[in-house]
Amino acid sequence: MKITFESLYHLVFVRFRRRRMNRFFAVFSPSAETRVLDVGGTEQTWSGESPDGPPFPVTLLNILDYGPVQNNRFTSVIGDASQLPFDDHSFDIAFSNSVIEHVGTWQQQGAFAQEVRRVARCLWIQTPARSFPIEAHLLAPYIQYLPKNIQHRIARWTPRGLLQPSLVHQIVDEVRLLTLREMKQLFPDCCILKERVFGLTKSYIAVRGQPAAQSNLVTRI
């Protein structure tokens, strides 16, 4: 059987994402009237990786046009996450899964954080932890600590590079992983939850807006 990155992704990462979505639903308990903005998201997150629940409306914002949505509960909008085309408090929840690390510089990440905090009352913003030994995009140990020029030299020999060699240099250029200290700076009014694998922090989630999220919740996988 031919191994593709997509098949590897589904074997390894979908399990993590489903557990994360279970945590999201446990924290917020969204109703049919809850308005959700998913920055950088897809329909699959809400229809294939989420537990059964009310079909609340979701606006999917992406910088590229991925075509029409298949279900009328979704609205697709093309836009820049650092300049969201929405009024203040347009949504009940701003949600994002592994996007903020892709937007560019620290300043651009700051603009992303400011915008999602502006347009929604509640937040759920997840990103891979820089401290986790396996870099989540290239699937290689500790490559995130190397200078970018060295990452470019070895990226094609990483598991991601062997499976998708045309994408690895783009990944090296655009990904900037965040530390816990930086997440606290970007989201000072949020509780920073930690997802852990074998005792190691795999990712951070900035959560705002629900009393249940203010306790020291930790997702262990």
Buried (B, 14 or more C-beta within 10 A) or exposed (E): EEEEBEEBBEEEEEEBBBBBBBBBEBBBEBEEEBBBBBBBBBBEBBBEBBEEBEEBBBBBBBBEEEEEBEEEBBEBEEBBBBEBEBEEEBBBBBBBBBBBBBBBEEEBBBBBBBBBBBBBBBBBBBBBBBBBEBBBBBBBEEBBEBEEEEBBEBBBEBBBBEBBEEBBBEBBEEBBBBEBEBBBBBBEEBBBBBBBBEEEBBBBBBBBBBEEBEEEBEBEE
